[in-house]
Amino acid sequence: MEQTGLIQVRIEEQLKTDAESLFTDLGLDTSSAIRLFLKQAVAQNGIPFAITRQFSSADLREAKMIRLHEELLAVEAERHAGLKGYTPDELENYLDTVIDEAAHGAAV
């Protein structure tokens, strides 16, 4: 029989209770669920689900303003290079869209 190791983790009691209830509904115990997670992590050579950072709406607005600034610099560089770029109406419509997205927290 293969030797086993021990993993101990301290978690909030409510998280433990909620997880045990879920695992029971799935026909698993907590040890089996953790074993499945570890096997999938090894098989996928990484965490077996997406891990994303949660941004505040202020962070999103700042990121959008930075993107807008970069795009405006690119348009200006294209204009200096003699490329057509945007018409004033196209640029105004684009800016209105970006500003509206920033004001309402749409994705970057």
Contacts in CASP RR format, 6 or more apart in sequence:
PFRMAT RR
TARGET T0000
AUTHOR 0000-0000-0000
METHOD contacts of the structure
MODEL  1
MEQTGLIQVRIEEQLKTDAESLFTDLGLDTSSAIRLFLKQAVAQNGIPFA
ITRQFSSADLREAKMIRLHEELLAVEAERHAGLKGYTPDELENYLDTVID
EAAHGAAV
7 34 0 8 1.000
16 30 0 8 1.000
19 30 0 8 1.000
19 33 0 8 1.000
20 29 0 8 1.000
20 30 0 8 1.000
23 29 0 8 1.000
23 30 0 8 1.000
23 32 0 8 1.000
23 33 0 8 1.000
26 33 0 8 1.000
28 36 0 8 1.000
37 48 0 8 1.000
40 48 0 8 1.000
41 47 0 8 1.000
41 48 0 8 1.000
55 63 0 8 1.000
57 105 0 8 1.000
60 102 0 8 1.000
60 105 0 8 1.000
60 107 0 8 1.000
60 108 0 8 1.000
61 102 0 8 1.000
61 103 0 8 1.000
61 105 0 8 1.000
63 108 0 8 1.000
64 98 0 8 1.000
64 101 0 8 1.000
64 102 0 8 1.000
64 108 0 8 1.000
65 102 0 8 1.000
67 98 0 8 1.000
67 108 0 8 1.000
68 95 0 8 1.000
68 98 0 8 1.000
68 102 0 8 1.000
75 85 0 8 1.000
75 86 0 8 1.000
75 91 0 8 1.000
78 84 0 8 1.000
78 85 0 8 1.000
79 85 0 8 1.000
86 94 0 8 1.000
100 106 0 8 1.000
101 107 0 8 1.000
END
